Amino acid sequence: MFDFWTVVYLLVIGVVAGYVGRLLVRGTGDMGFGATLLAGIAGSFVGGVLGYLLFGWDEDEGWVQPGGIFGSILGAVLVILAWRAWTHRHPGSAGGPGV
């Protein structure tokens, strides 16, 4: 399923989508490179799932798939907002205000 170039694609798109997602969501200055990369990669899959569910993109690939750059950015924003909501409700969790 994942060859070398797919992993490179996920890393590059992950960094770009995570960084742009951080720019679009206020108050994410404390996110490091690793968190930005993970938000972008997770956002890519969120964008892929949304594209599949809403528009039927790549139905032969299945519903779990990486999205394009715009879907990845949208997904990264959603992942960052969800992470922020989780950490503010659970102050003892990693990255929360109580840490």
N, C-alpha and C positions, 0 to 999 in steps of 0.2 A: 504494500500500500504506500509506504513512504520510502522513496529512494533518496539519494544524497541531495539532489536538486530540490526536492520537495522540502527537505529540512532547511536548506539554505533559504528558500522562498519564505518559509514560516518565520525564520529568524529575522530576515530583512523586513518583511511586512510587519512582523511583530514589533520591531523597534520603531518603525515609522508610525504605525497605527497607535502604539502606546504613547509615543511622544506627542502626536497630534491630539490624541484623546486627553492627555494631561494638559495641553494648551487650552482645550475647549472647556475643561472642568476646572473651576476655580478652587484654590486651596489644596492643590496636590503637590506642593513644593517639597514635601518630605518623602516623596516616593523616590527610591533609588533606581539604578539602571535595571537591576533584576526584576523589581516590581513592575517597572515600565514594560520590560520585555514580556513578562508573564501576562500582564493586562492586554498587551497587543496580540499575543498568540491566542489567549482565551477569547479575546474580542473577534479575532478572525473566525474562530469556530462559531461564536454566537452569531456573527454576521452571515456565515454560511448557512446555519440552521434557519435564521430569519428569511434569507433569500429563498431557501427551499420551501419553507412553509408558506410564505406570502406570494411568491412568484413562480414556484415550481422549477427553479433553476436546477439544472443537472440532475434530473430525477433518476437517471441511471447510476449516479454516484452514491445515492442514499442521502439521508438527512443530516448526517454528521460529516461535514466537509469544511475546509477552509474557504472563506469568502474572498472577494477581491478587495482592493484597497479601500473603497468607500464603505463596503459592508464591514470590513475589519475596523475602520475608524469608528463607525457607529457602534459596533459591538464593544470596542475598547471603552468608549464613553459609558455604555451601559454597565460594563464590568466594573469600571472605576466607581460609578455611582452606587452600584450594589455593594461593593467593598466598603465604601465610605459609610453607607447606611448600616451595614453589619457591625463595623468597628465602633460606631457611635452608640449603638444599642447594647453592645457588649464591651464595655471599657477595658476589661482585662485581656481581651484578645490581642493578637499581634497587630501592631500598627495603630491601635486605638489611642484616644486622647489620654487614657489613664496609664499608659506605659511610659 
